[in-house]
Amino acid sequence: MNTQKNISLGRFSRFACSSLASTVVDQLIAWTLFAAFRNAFVGADFLRILLSTIIARCASMALNFTINRRVVFTEEDEGIVRGKRESMYRFVLLEVGILCLSSLGVWAAHMSLGMPEWNAKPLVDLALFFLNYTGQRKWVFIDRRAEQVALA
């Protein structure tokens, strides 16, 4: 039991570091694009925020998937038993959902609270961090051995 707790803490710590690296990439690209697209999307804040978020998230997703598959959810920590293609498909689906929630949350904070989008984005994404971890742990990189034990 204690070993499992250490594995889970180690995995969560690695996930947090992976997420931090991906977040830095995501935030820098998004902030750059928020400013770059400001004149191109006058009066269309949601479209500007959505497009900036999509581009930034695609770059950070590629980094995050690679790190999580190779470092966070390793065979030593119960194994990655899904094939790379299947886990990538699930990862993309999860991240599209997170991306939509992030865009909507940033837009809502910007429009309803008057919060600048570069301030709202880190707050919204922090709130989505735990949903993302749980989704990756339980659905994207699930251990089929654990799944079989649960069915027995």
C-alpha positions as CSV (number, residue, x, y, z in Angstrom):
1,M,0.0,0.0,0.0
2,N,2.8,2.4,0.9
3,T,4.6,1.6,-2.3
4,Q,1.5,2.3,-4.3
5,K,1.2,5.7,-2.5
6,N,4.8,6.5,-3.4
7,I,4.2,5.6,-7.0
8,S,1.1,7.8,-7.1
9,L,2.9,10.7,-5.5
10,G,5.9,10.3,-7.9
11,R,3.6,10.1,-10.9
12,F,1.7,13.2,-9.7
13,S,4.9,15.1,-9.2
14,R,6.1,14.1,-12.7
15,F,2.8,15.1,-14.1
16,A,2.9,18.5,-12.4
17,C,6.4,19.1,-13.8
18,S,5.3,18.0,-17.3
19,S,2.3,20.2,-17.0
20,L,4.3,23.2,-15.9
21,A,6.7,22.8,-18.9
22,S,3.7,22.5,-21.3
23,T,1.9,25.4,-19.6
24,V,4.9,27.7,-20.1
25,V,4.9,26.9,-23.8
26,D,1.1,27.2,-24.0
27,Q,0.9,30.5,-22.1
28,L,3.8,32.2,-24.0
29,I,2.3,31.3,-27.4
30,A,-1.2,32.2,-26.3
31,W,-0.2,35.6,-24.9
32,T,1.8,36.4,-28.0
33,L,-1.1,35.5,-30.2
34,F,-3.7,37.4,-28.1
35,A,-1.7,40.5,-28.9
36,A,-0.8,39.6,-32.5
37,F,-4.5,38.9,-33.4
38,R,-5.9,41.9,-31.6
39,N,-6.1,44.1,-34.7
40,A,-7.1,41.2,-37.0
41,F,-10.2,40.3,-34.8
42,V,-11.6,43.7,-33.7
43,G,-15.0,43.1,-32.1
44,A,-14.5,39.3,-32.3
45,D,-12.9,38.6,-28.9
46,F,-14.2,35.0,-28.7
47,L,-12.8,34.1,-32.1
48,R,-9.4,35.7,-31.3
49,I,-9.2,33.9,-27.9
50,L,-10.3,30.6,-29.4
51,L,-7.8,30.7,-32.3
52,S,-5.0,31.8,-30.0
53,T,-5.9,29.0,-27.6
54,I,-6.1,26.3,-30.3
55,I,-2.7,27.2,-31.8
56,A,-1.0,27.4,-28.4
57,R,-2.6,24.2,-27.1
58,C,-1.6,22.2,-30.2
59,A,2.0,23.1,-29.5
60,S,1.8,22.3,-25.8
61,M,-0.2,19.1,-26.4
62,A,2.6,17.6,-28.6
63,L,5.1,18.4,-25.8
64,N,2.8,17.1,-23.0
65,F,1.9,13.9,-24.7
66,T,5.5,13.0,-25.4
67,I,6.7,13.8,-21.8
68,N,3.7,12.0,-20.2
69,R,4.0,8.9,-22.3
70,R,7.8,8.6,-21.8
71,V,8.2,9.9,-18.2
72,V,5.0,10.3,-16.3
73,F,3.0,7.2,-17.0
74,T,5.8,4.7,-17.2
75,E,5.9,0.9,-17.1
76,E,7.5,1.0,-13.7
77,D,4.4,2.7,-12.4
78,E,2.0,0.0,-13.5
79,G,2.7,0.2,-17.3
80,I,1.4,1.9,-20.3
81,V,-0.5,-0.9,-21.9
82,R,-2.4,1.0,-24.5
83,G,-0.7,1.3,-27.8
84,K,0.7,4.7,-28.7
85,R,-2.0,5.3,-31.3
86,E,-4.8,4.5,-29.0
87,S,-3.5,6.6,-26.2
88,M,-2.8,9.5,-28.6
89,Y,-6.3,9.3,-29.9
90,R,-7.7,9.4,-26.3
91,F,-5.3,12.1,-25.3
92,V,-6.4,14.3,-28.2
93,L,-10.1,13.8,-27.4
94,L,-9.4,14.7,-23.8
95,E,-7.4,17.8,-24.7
96,V,-10.0,19.0,-27.2
97,G,-12.5,19.0,-24.3
98,I,-10.0,20.8,-22.0
99,L,-9.3,23.3,-24.8
100,C,-13.0,24.0,-25.2
101,L,-13.5,24.5,-21.5
102,S,-10.4,26.7,-21.3
103,S,-11.5,28.9,-24.2
104,L,-15.0,29.2,-22.8
105,G,-13.7,30.0,-19.3
106,V,-11.2,32.6,-20.5
107,W,-13.8,34.2,-22.7
108,A,-16.4,34.2,-19.8
109,A,-13.9,35.7,-17.4
110,H,-12.9,38.3,-20.0
111,M,-16.5,39.3,-20.9
112,S,-18.3,39.0,-17.6
113,L,-15.6,40.0,-15.1
114,G,-13.7,42.4,-17.5
115,M,-10.5,40.4,-16.7
116,P,-7.7,40.6,-19.3
117,E,-7.4,37.3,-21.1
118,W,-3.7,36.9,-20.2
119,N,-4.7,37.0,-16.5
120,A,-7.8,34.8,-16.9
121,K,-6.0,32.0,-18.9
122,P,-3.6,30.8,-16.1
123,L,-6.5,30.8,-13.6
124,V,-8.8,28.9,-15.8
125,D,-6.1,26.4,-16.8
126,L,-5.1,25.8,-13.2
127,A,-8.7,24.9,-12.4
128,L,-8.7,22.4,-15.3
129,F,-5.3,20.9,-14.2
130,F,-6.9,18.3,-11.9
131,L,-9.5,17.3,-14.4
132,N,-6.7,16.8,-17.0
133,Y,-4.6,14.6,-14.6
134,T,-7.6,12.4,-13.7
135,G,-8.5,12.0,-17.3
136,Q,-5.0,11.0,-18.4
137,R,-4.5,8.7,-15.5
138,K,-7.9,6.9,-15.7
139,W,-8.7,7.1,-19.4
140,V,-5.7,7.9,-21.6
141,F,-2.9,5.9,-20.0
142,I,-5.0,3.3,-18.2
143,D,-3.4,0.1,-16.9
144,R,-5.3,-2.8,-18.3
145,R,-4.0,-5.0,-15.5
146,A,-5.8,-2.8,-13.0
147,E,-8.8,-2.9,-15.2
148,Q,-8.8,-6.7,-15.2
149,V,-8.4,-6.9,-11.5
150,A,-11.5,-4.6,-11.1
151,L,-13.5,-6.9,-13.3
152,A,-12.6,-10.0,-11.4
